[in-house]
Amino acid sequence: MKYRNITDEILKFPQITKLAQIAKFELREHKKETASCGSIDEDILDTTKDIQKARITSVCGIKLSVQIYEDLKSYIKDKFGYTKVAQSGGFVYPVGGYMGWHTNSDNEGMRIYITYTEEDGKSYFDYVDNDKVIETSDKKGITARMFKVEKDNLFWHRVRSKTPRYSIGFICL
């Protein structure tokens, strides 16, 4: 399994409503910001060389209470059977924000990303499968995805958004 949507499983997290409220607050805090460095149009997919870290236009450093963070980590461990779960990212993307094509191949493991947007189908997680770009859009509210990062089997992916987008990620081992 390289990629799958796990929204249904994450929506069963007991504190999902609280997580959504935090996401709404963060989006309100950054609502007036727009992407200021570059454009997604400049991000060209070239799978001939590994790009471990992406070019990004987002506001980093989301705020999440220690209790919700720990509870979410425990939920992920129990629900998906991992022994180690750590945060791998936390971003608020402004309108026009993006994270360019990359692989994360320097940090192997399963990734889980939980996103929140207030508009349906205006932010995207794109990935490459069998040399074809697959576009998946976020639904209004919570969307969650899981994908596998390996050094020897690169998983090319990127994020782009036409609406403010909140995202928190975890690496799972």
C-alpha positions in Angstrom: 0.0 0.0 0.0 1.5 3.3 -1.1 -1.5 5.6 -0.5 -5.0 5.5 1.0 -7.6 7.8 2.3 -8.2 7.2 6.0 -10.7 10.0 6.7 -13.4 7.6 8.1 -10.9 6.2 10.6 -9.7 9.6 11.7 -13.2 11.0 12.1 -13.7 8.4 14.9 -11.0 10.1 17.0 -12.9 11.2 20.2 -11.5 14.7 20.1 -12.0 15.3 16.3 -14.4 18.2 17.0 -11.8 19.9 19.2 -9.2 19.4 16.5 -11.5 20.9 13.9 -12.1 23.9 16.2 -8.3 24.5 16.5 -7.9 24.2 12.7 -10.7 26.8 12.2 -9.0 29.2 14.7 -5.7 28.8 13.0 -7.2 29.5 9.5 -8.9 32.6 10.9 -5.6 33.8 12.3 -3.9 33.5 8.9 -6.9 34.3 6.7 -5.5 37.5 5.2 -2.1 35.9 4.3 -1.4 34.9 0.7 1.5 32.9 -0.8 4.3 35.4 -1.4 7.2 33.4 -2.7 6.7 31.7 -6.0 3.9 29.9 -7.7 2.8 26.3 -8.0 3.2 26.8 -11.8 7.0 27.0 -11.2 7.0 23.6 -9.6 7.9 21.1 -12.3 7.9 17.4 -11.6 11.2 15.8 -12.5 11.5 12.2 -11.2 15.0 11.7 -12.5 16.5 13.2 -9.3 15.3 12.8 -5.8 14.1 15.9 -4.0 13.9 15.0 -0.3 12.6 18.4 0.9 10.1 20.5 -0.9 9.9 24.1 -1.8 7.1 25.5 0.4 4.9 28.5 0.7 3.0 28.0 4.0 2.9 29.4 7.5 4.6 26.8 9.7 4.2 26.4 13.4 0.6 25.5 14.1 -0.6 25.4 17.7 -2.0 22.2 19.1 -2.4 21.5 22.8 -0.1 18.9 24.3 -3.1 16.8 25.4 -4.8 16.6 22.0 -1.4 15.9 20.4 -0.7 13.1 22.8 -4.3 11.7 22.5 -4.1 11.8 18.7 -0.7 10.0 18.7 -2.2 7.3 21.0 -5.2 7.0 18.8 -3.1 6.5 15.7 -0.9 3.9 17.5 -4.0 1.9 18.6 -6.0 2.3 15.4 -3.2 1.5 12.9 -0.9 -0.7 15.0 2.2 1.5 15.2 4.7 1.5 18.1 6.1 4.9 17.4 4.3 8.0 16.2 5.8 11.5 16.0 4.8 14.8 14.4 6.3 15.3 11.0 4.7 18.5 10.0 2.2 21.2 10.9 1.3 23.8 8.3 -1.3 26.5 7.5 -1.3 27.1 3.7 -2.6 30.5 2.6 -4.6 31.0 -0.6 -2.1 30.0 -3.4 0.1 28.2 -0.9 1.9 25.0 -1.9 4.5 22.4 -1.0 6.4 21.4 -4.2 7.1 17.9 -5.5 9.3 15.9 -3.1 9.8 12.4 -1.7 10.8 12.7 2.0 13.1 9.7 1.2 15.6 10.8 3.8 13.0 10.0 6.5 11.3 6.6 5.8 8.1 5.4 7.3 4.3 5.7 7.0 2.9 9.2 7.0 -0.5 10.3 8.1 -1.7 13.8 7.3 -4.9 15.3 8.6 -6.2 18.4 6.9 -9.0 20.8 7.5 -10.4 23.3 4.9 -13.6 25.3 4.9 -14.2 24.8 1.1 -14.8 21.6 -0.7 -12.4 20.7 -3.6 -10.1 23.7 -3.4 -7.0 22.1 -1.9 -5.1 19.1 -3.2 -2.7 16.3 -2.4 -1.2 15.1 -5.7 1.0 12.0 -6.0 2.6 9.9 -8.7 1.4 6.4 -9.3 2.9 4.4 -12.2 4.2 7.5 -13.9 0.8 9.2 -13.7 -0.1 12.2 -11.6 -3.1 11.5 -9.4 -5.0 14.5 -8.0 -6.9 14.1 -4.8 -8.9 17.0 -3.4 -9.7 17.8 0.2 -13.3 17.8 1.3 -14.8 20.5 3.4 -13.9 19.8 7.0 -11.5 16.9 7.8 -9.6 14.8 5.3 -7.0 12.3 6.2 -4.4 10.4 4.2 -1.8 7.8 4.8 1.1 7.1 2.5 4.4 5.2 2.6 7.8 6.8 2.2 10.8 4.6 1.2 14.3 5.3 -0.1 14.2 2.6 -2.7 10.6 3.2 -3.9 10.2 6.9 -4.1 6.7 8.4 -3.4 6.5 11.7 -5.3 3.9 14.0 -3.8 3.0 17.7 -3.4 0.3 19.9 -1.8 -1.4 22.9 -3.4 -4.2 25.1 -2.2 -6.6 27.7 -3.5 -8.2 28.1 -0.1 -6.7 28.4 3.4 -5.7 24.8 4.5 -4.6 23.5 7.9 -2.5 20.4 8.0 -0.9 18.2 10.7 1.3 15.3 9.8 2.8 12.3 11.6 5.5 9.7 10.8 4.6 6.2 12.0 7.0 3.3 12.6 
